[in-house]
């Protein structure tokens, strides 16, 4: 398989320059990838991480860990912001901060952090949002219920290009169903957006398992036209899937294991919008939700649900 058609990366494959995952849209691992990027980093008392002042706008938030300090400089002015975290990605949202283009930053603390980034041209305002103010919604119903943290959607964050969210899929549930695509610009109907999935998986809340248990899920992507795209992978923590175009979804949480993913989306369209087209063979699934209730296990918050 050539680098041009490698769309799935296992834990560690994108590790470089001190980051657990570093996918830079200006120097991507896949030919032609140019609108979205991702950084995942582990911080210790003796290790901080830095972000350069460049043409990427960014959103920064804790994956796990209690408190982090983001010191940043934009247009010659320096400031800082404390981010309050969480026990894990399955314990509700964390604080986040949005930094515009041409902003350098240093992140310190103990734990793991995520950075979504997209090339941009317009300078937007720095925005900090406390975890209590993060917009949370439940999508779907029944076994298609999932929890979404709307961090950087067009209606929740004034960014230039990026669209970002977190999704929690409880054990045995499905997300991204119906399978859908956003690879053609049709104003008001469909957007042209690259998309990154960063996955984590864990034993579902309240379950007791042997030490050898290996959390997992599944992810599917297929071509929607003549461009080749075929991803059918077992998902584990730290894996990254790229969606350049084509149908993608569903993503499934394995029995007994909760699934998390962080999405980064952006594209060349003149407007910043998230419009998608459902697969015609699966569009009926939405109607089935009308007769089903939301999964009572959700929403996951900051405390354990046993």
The 8 nearest C-alpha neighbors of each residue, nearest first, counted from 0:
[[1, 4, 5, 2, 3, 6, 7, 29],
 [2, 0, 3, 4, 5, 29, 30, 6],
 [1, 3, 5, 29, 4, 30, 0, 28],
 [4, 2, 30, 1, 29, 5, 31, 0],
 [3, 5, 2, 1, 6, 0, 29, 228],
 [6, 4, 2, 7, 3, 1, 0, 29],
 [5, 7, 241, 240, 4, 8, 242, 230],
 [8, 6, 240, 5, 239, 241, 9, 230],
 [9, 7, 239, 238, 12, 240, 10, 6],
 [10, 8, 238, 12, 11, 239, 7, 237],
 [9, 11, 237, 238, 12, 8, 236, 13],
 [12, 10, 14, 13, 9, 19, 20, 237],
 [11, 13, 9, 14, 10, 8, 20, 238],
 [14, 12, 20, 11, 21, 15, 22, 19],
 [13, 15, 19, 20, 11, 12, 18, 21],
 [16, 14, 18, 17, 21, 13, 19, 20],
 [15, 17, 18, 14, 21, 19, 20, 48],
 [16, 18, 15, 19, 14, 40, 48, 41],
 [19, 17, 40, 20, 15, 16, 14, 21],
 [20, 18, 14, 40, 39, 11, 21, 17],
 [21, 19, 14, 39, 13, 38, 18, 22],
 [22, 20, 38, 13, 18, 37, 14, 23],
 [21, 23, 37, 36, 27, 38, 24, 20],
 [22, 24, 36, 26, 27, 25, 21, 37],
 [25, 23, 33, 27, 36, 26, 35, 34],
 [24, 26, 23, 27, 33, 118, 32, 36],
 [27, 25, 23, 24, 28, 22, 33, 32],
 [26, 28, 24, 23, 29, 22, 32, 25],
 [29, 27, 30, 26, 22, 2, 32, 13],
 [30, 28, 3, 2, 27, 32, 31, 5],
 [31, 29, 3, 32, 2, 28, 27, 4],
 [30, 32, 33, 29, 3, 27, 243, 28],
 [31, 33, 30, 29, 27, 24, 34, 243],
 [34, 32, 24, 31, 35, 25, 27, 118],
 [33, 35, 265, 266, 117, 24, 118, 193],
 [36, 34, 117, 24, 265, 116, 33, 264],
 [37, 35, 116, 23, 22, 24, 117, 115],
 [38, 36, 115, 22, 114, 116, 21, 23],
 [37, 39, 21, 114, 20, 113, 22, 40],
 [40, 38, 113, 20, 19, 112, 18, 114],
 [39, 41, 18, 19, 112, 111, 42, 38],
 [40, 42, 111, 110, 112, 43, 19, 39],
 [43, 41, 109, 110, 46, 47, 108, 111],
 [44, 42, 109, 46, 45, 108, 110, 41],
 [43, 45, 46, 109, 108, 42, 47, 107],
 [44, 46, 43, 47, 42, 107, 108, 109],
 [47, 45, 43, 42, 44, 48, 107, 108],
 [46, 48, 107, 106, 42, 45, 105, 49],
 [49, 47, 106, 105, 107, 46, 50, 42],
 [50, 48, 105, 104, 106, 51, 47, 103],
 [49, 51, 104, 103, 105, 52, 48, 102],
 [52, 50, 103, 53, 49, 104, 102, 101],
 [51, 53, 103, 101, 102, 50, 100, 54],
 [52, 54, 101, 55, 51, 100, 102, 103],
 [53, 55, 100, 118, 101, 119, 56, 120],
 [56, 54, 118, 100, 117, 53, 116, 119],
 [55, 57, 99, 100, 116, 117, 98, 119],
 [58, 56, 116, 98, 115, 97, 55, 99],
 [57, 59, 97, 115, 114, 96, 98, 116],
 [60, 58, 114, 96, 95, 113, 97, 57],
 [59, 61, 95, 113, 112, 94, 93, 62],
 [62, 60, 112, 84, 63, 111, 113, 93],
 [61, 63, 112, 111, 88, 87, 113, 60],
 [64, 62, 87, 111, 86, 85, 61, 110],
 [65, 63, 110, 84, 85, 86, 66, 109],
 [64, 66, 84, 85, 83, 63, 86, 67],
 [67, 65, 83, 84, 82, 64, 108, 81],
 [68, 66, 108, 82, 81, 107, 83, 69],
 [67, 69, 81, 107, 106, 80, 82, 70],
 [68, 70, 106, 80, 79, 105, 81, 71],
 [71, 69, 79, 105, 104, 78, 68, 80],
 [70, 72, 104, 103, 78, 77, 79, 69],
 [71, 73, 77, 103, 76, 102, 75, 78],
 [74, 72, 102, 76, 75, 101, 77, 103],
 [73, 75, 76, 72, 101, 102, 77, 103],
 [74, 76, 73, 72, 77, 102, 71, 78],
 [75, 77, 73, 72, 74, 78, 71, 102],
 [78, 76, 72, 71, 73, 75, 79, 70],
 [77, 79, 71, 70, 72, 76, 80, 69],
 [80, 78, 70, 69, 71, 81, 68, 77],
 [79, 81, 69, 68, 82, 70, 78, 127],
 [82, 80, 68, 67, 69, 83, 66, 79],
 [83, 81, 67, 94, 66, 68, 84, 80],
 [84, 82, 66, 94, 65, 93, 81, 67],
 [83, 85, 65, 93, 61, 64, 66, 63],
 [84, 86, 63, 87, 65, 64, 93, 90],
 [85, 87, 63, 64, 90, 65, 88, 84],
 [88, 86, 63, 89, 85, 90, 62, 64],
 [87, 89, 90, 62, 63, 91, 259, 85],
 [88, 90, 87, 91, 299, 167, 259, 300],
 [91, 89, 301, 300, 88, 87, 299, 86],
 [90, 92, 300, 301, 299, 89, 88, 93],
 [93, 91, 130, 148, 90, 133, 94, 88],
 [92, 94, 130, 84, 85, 61, 83, 95],
 [95, 93, 130, 129, 82, 83, 128, 60],
 [96, 94, 60, 128, 59, 127, 93, 82],
 [95, 97, 127, 59, 126, 58, 128, 98],
 [96, 98, 58, 126, 125, 57, 127, 59],
 [97, 99, 125, 57, 56, 58, 96, 102],
 [100, 98, 56, 123, 122, 102, 125, 57],
 [99, 101, 56, 54, 55, 102, 122, 53],
 [102, 100, 52, 53, 54, 73, 99, 103],
 [103, 101, 52, 73, 100, 72, 99, 98],
 [102, 104, 52, 51, 72, 50, 71, 101],
 [105, 103, 71, 50, 70, 49, 72, 69],
 [104, 106, 49, 70, 48, 69, 50, 71],
 [107, 105, 69, 48, 47, 68, 49, 70],
 [106, 108, 47, 68, 67, 42, 105, 69],
 [109, 107, 67, 42, 43, 66, 44, 68],
 [110, 108, 43, 42, 44, 64, 111, 107],
 [109, 111, 64, 42, 63, 41, 108, 43],
 [110, 112, 41, 63, 62, 40, 42, 61],
 [111, 113, 61, 62, 40, 60, 39, 41],
 [114, 112, 39, 60, 59, 38, 61, 62],
 [113, 115, 59, 38, 58, 37, 39, 116],
 [114, 116, 37, 58, 57, 36, 263, 38],
 [115, 117, 57, 36, 56, 55, 37, 35],
 [116, 118, 35, 55, 56, 34, 161, 36],
 [119, 117, 55, 54, 34, 56, 116, 35],
 [120, 118, 55, 54, 160, 121, 159, 56],
 [119, 121, 122, 54, 118, 159, 100, 55],
 [122, 120, 159, 119, 123, 100, 99, 158],
 [123, 121, 99, 100, 120, 124, 159, 119],
 [122, 124, 99, 158, 121, 125, 159, 157],
 [125, 123, 126, 99, 122, 98, 157, 97],
 [126, 124, 98, 97, 99, 123, 127, 96],
 [125, 127, 97, 96, 124, 128, 98, 156],
 [126, 128, 96, 95, 97, 129, 125, 94],
 [129, 127, 95, 94, 132, 96, 130, 126],
 [130, 128, 94, 131, 132, 95, 127, 133],
 [129, 131, 94, 93, 133, 132, 92, 128],
 [130, 132, 129, 133, 92, 94, 93, 128],
 [131, 133, 130, 129, 134, 128, 94, 135],
 [134, 132, 130, 131, 135, 150, 148, 129],
 [133, 135, 149, 148, 132, 136, 150, 155],
 [136, 134, 148, 147, 149, 133, 137, 146],
 [135, 137, 147, 146, 138, 148, 134, 149],
 [138, 136, 146, 145, 147, 144, 139, 135],
 [139, 137, 145, 144, 146, 136, 140, 147],
 [138, 140, 144, 143, 288, 145, 137, 141],
 [141, 139, 293, 144, 288, 143, 292, 291],
 [140, 142, 293, 143, 294, 291, 144, 292],
 [143, 141, 172, 144, 173, 140, 294, 171],
 [142, 144, 173, 140, 139, 141, 172, 174],
 [145, 143, 140, 139, 142, 138, 141, 294],
 [146, 144, 168, 138, 137, 167, 174, 143],
 [145, 147, 137, 167, 166, 136, 298, 138],
 [148, 146, 166, 136, 165, 135, 149, 137],
 [147, 149, 135, 165, 164, 150, 134, 166],
 [150, 148, 164, 134, 152, 151, 147, 135],
 [151, 149, 164, 148, 163, 152, 133, 155],
 [150, 152, 163, 156, 162, 149, 155, 164],
 [151, 153, 162, 155, 154, 149, 156, 163],
 [154, 152, 155, 156, 272, 151, 271, 162],
 [153, 155, 152, 156, 157, 151, 149, 272],
 [154, 156, 152, 153, 151, 150, 149, 157],
 [157, 155, 151, 158, 153, 152, 154, 150],
 [158, 156, 153, 159, 155, 123, 154, 124],
 [159, 157, 156, 160, 123, 161, 151, 153],
 [158, 160, 121, 119, 161, 123, 157, 120],
 [161, 159, 265, 158, 271, 119, 117, 162],
 [162, 160, 265, 117, 264, 158, 159, 163],
 [161, 163, 264, 152, 151, 263, 265, 153],
 [164, 162, 151, 263, 262, 152, 150, 264],
 [163, 165, 149, 150, 262, 148, 261, 151],
 [164, 166, 261, 148, 147, 260, 262, 149],
 [165, 167, 147, 260, 146, 259, 148, 261],
 [168, 166, 259, 146, 145, 258, 169, 147],
 [167, 169, 145, 258, 257, 172, 252, 259],
 [170, 168, 257, 172, 258, 167, 171, 252],
 [169, 171, 257, 256, 252, 255, 254, 172],
 [172, 170, 254, 252, 253, 169, 251, 173],
 [173, 171, 142, 170, 252, 143, 169, 168],
 [172, 174, 251, 143, 250, 142, 249, 252],
 [175, 173, 250, 249, 176, 143, 251, 145],
 [176, 174, 249, 248, 178, 177, 250, 173],
 [177, 175, 178, 249, 174, 248, 173, 143],
 [176, 178, 281, 175, 277, 282, 179, 284],
 [177, 179, 248, 176, 247, 278, 249, 175],
 [180, 178, 277, 246, 278, 276, 247, 177],
 [179, 181, 246, 276, 275, 245, 182, 247],
 [182, 180, 275, 190, 191, 192, 189, 183],
 [181, 183, 191, 244, 192, 180, 190, 245],
 [184, 182, 191, 190, 181, 185, 189, 192],
 [183, 185, 190, 191, 189, 186, 268, 182],
 [184, 186, 189, 188, 183, 187, 190, 191],
 [187, 185, 188, 184, 189, 190, 270, 274],
 [186, 188, 185, 189, 274, 190, 272, 184],
 [189, 187, 185, 186, 274, 275, 190, 276],
 [188, 190, 274, 275, 185, 184, 181, 276],
 [191, 189, 184, 274, 181, 183, 192, 273],
 [190, 192, 182, 183, 184, 181, 266, 268],
 [193, 191, 266, 265, 181, 264, 182, 190],
 [192, 194, 243, 264, 265, 242, 266, 34],
 [195, 193, 264, 242, 263, 241, 192, 243],
 [194, 196, 241, 263, 262, 240, 242, 197],
 [195, 197, 262, 240, 239, 261, 260, 198],
 [196, 198, 239, 261, 260, 238, 195, 240],
 [199, 197, 260, 236, 238, 259, 237, 196],
 [198, 200, 236, 259, 237, 258, 235, 260],
 [201, 199, 258, 236, 214, 257, 215, 259],
 [202, 200, 214, 257, 256, 203, 258, 199],
 [201, 203, 256, 214, 255, 257, 204, 206],
 [204, 202, 256, 257, 255, 206, 201, 170],
 [205, 203, 206, 305, 304, 202, 303, 257],
 [204, 206, 305, 203, 207, 304, 303, 202],
 [207, 205, 204, 203, 208, 202, 255, 305],
 [206, 208, 205, 209, 202, 204, 203, 210],
 [207, 209, 212, 206, 210, 202, 211, 255],
 [208, 210, 211, 212, 207, 213, 206, 202],
 [211, 209, 212, 208, 213, 207, 202, 214],
 [210, 212, 209, 213, 208, 214, 202, 207],
 [211, 213, 210, 209, 208, 214, 202, 201],
 [212, 214, 211, 215, 201, 235, 202, 210],
 [215, 213, 201, 200, 256, 202, 212, 235],
 [216, 214, 235, 234, 253, 200, 213, 256],
 [215, 217, 252, 253, 234, 251, 233, 258],
 [218, 216, 233, 251, 234, 250, 232, 252],
 [217, 219, 250, 232, 231, 249, 248, 251],
 [218, 220, 231, 248, 230, 247, 249, 250],
 [219, 221, 247, 230, 229, 246, 248, 231],
 [222, 220, 229, 246, 228, 245, 247, 230],
 [221, 223, 245, 228, 224, 227, 246, 229],
 [222, 224, 245, 246, 221, 225, 226, 244],
 [225, 223, 226, 222, 245, 227, 228, 244],
 [224, 226, 227, 223, 222, 228, 245, 244],
 [225, 227, 224, 222, 228, 223, 245, 244],
 [228, 226, 222, 225, 229, 224, 4, 221],
 [229, 227, 222, 221, 226, 230, 245, 220],
 [228, 230, 221, 220, 222, 231, 227, 219],
 [231, 229, 220, 219, 232, 221, 228, 6],
 [232, 230, 219, 218, 220, 229, 233, 217],
 [231, 233, 218, 217, 234, 230, 219, 7],
 [232, 234, 217, 216, 215, 218, 235, 231],
 [235, 233, 216, 217, 215, 232, 238, 218],
 [236, 234, 215, 238, 200, 199, 237, 214],
 [237, 235, 199, 200, 198, 238, 10, 234],
 [236, 238, 10, 198, 199, 235, 239, 197],
 [237, 239, 9, 10, 198, 236, 8, 235],
 [240, 238, 197, 8, 196, 7, 198, 9],
 [241, 239, 7, 196, 195, 6, 8, 197],
 [240, 242, 195, 6, 194, 243, 7, 196],
 [241, 243, 194, 244, 193, 195, 240, 6],
 [242, 244, 193, 241, 194, 245, 32, 192],
 [245, 243, 182, 242, 193, 181, 180, 246],
 [244, 246, 222, 223, 180, 221, 247, 182],
 [245, 247, 180, 179, 221, 220, 223, 178],
 [248, 246, 220, 178, 179, 219, 221, 180],
 [249, 247, 175, 178, 250, 219, 176, 220],
 [248, 250, 175, 176, 174, 178, 219, 251],
 [249, 251, 218, 174, 248, 217, 173, 175],
 [250, 252, 173, 217, 216, 172, 249, 174],
 [253, 251, 216, 171, 258, 170, 172, 257],
 [252, 254, 216, 256, 171, 215, 170, 255],
 [255, 253, 171, 170, 256, 252, 257, 172],
 [254, 256, 170, 203, 202, 253, 257, 171],
 [257, 255, 202, 203, 170, 253, 201, 214],
 [256, 258, 170, 169, 203, 201, 200, 252],
 [257, 259, 200, 168, 252, 167, 199, 169],
 [260, 258, 167, 199, 198, 166, 200, 168],
 [259, 261, 198, 197, 166, 165, 196, 199],
 [260, 262, 165, 197, 196, 164, 166, 198],
 [263, 261, 196, 195, 163, 164, 165, 260],
 [262, 264, 163, 195, 194, 162, 115, 35],
 [263, 265, 194, 162, 193, 192, 161, 163],
 [266, 264, 192, 161, 34, 193, 160, 35],
 [265, 267, 192, 34, 191, 268, 193, 264],
 [266, 268, 269, 191, 265, 192, 34, 270],
 [267, 269, 270, 266, 191, 184, 271, 190],
 [270, 268, 267, 271, 266, 272, 184, 186],
 [269, 271, 268, 272, 267, 160, 186, 190],
 [272, 270, 160, 153, 269, 268, 273, 159],
 [271, 273, 270, 274, 153, 190, 162, 187],
 [272, 274, 190, 275, 271, 189, 162, 153],
 [275, 273, 189, 190, 188, 272, 181, 187],
 [274, 276, 189, 181, 180, 179, 190, 277],
 [275, 277, 179, 180, 189, 181, 278, 274],
 [278, 276, 179, 282, 178, 177, 279, 275],
 [277, 279, 179, 281, 280, 178, 282, 177],
 [280, 278, 282, 281, 277, 283, 276, 177],
 [281, 279, 278, 282, 283, 277, 177, 178],
 [282, 280, 177, 278, 283, 279, 284, 178],
 [281, 283, 284, 279, 277, 177, 280, 278],
 [284, 282, 281, 285, 286, 287, 280, 279],
 [285, 283, 287, 282, 286, 281, 177, 288],
 [286, 284, 287, 283, 288, 282, 177, 139],
 [285, 287, 288, 284, 283, 289, 282, 290],
 [288, 286, 284, 285, 289, 290, 283, 291],
 [289, 287, 291, 140, 286, 290, 285, 139],
 [288, 290, 287, 291, 286, 285, 140, 292],
 [289, 291, 288, 287, 292, 286, 140, 141],
 [292, 290, 288, 141, 289, 140, 293, 287],
 [293, 291, 140, 141, 294, 290, 288, 289],
 [292, 294, 140, 141, 144, 295, 291, 139],
 [293, 295, 141, 296, 144, 297, 292, 140],
 [296, 294, 297, 293, 298, 292, 141, 144],
 [297, 295, 294, 298, 299, 169, 304, 293],
 [298, 296, 299, 295, 294, 146, 145, 293],
 [297, 299, 300, 146, 296, 137, 295, 91],
 [300, 298, 297, 91, 90, 89, 301, 296],
 [301, 299, 91, 90, 302, 298, 89, 303],
 [300, 302, 90, 91, 303, 299, 85, 86],
 [303, 301, 300, 90, 304, 299, 91, 86],
 [302, 304, 305, 204, 301, 300, 90, 205],
 [303, 305, 204, 302, 205, 299, 296, 300],
 [304, 205, 303, 204, 206, 302, 203, 296]]
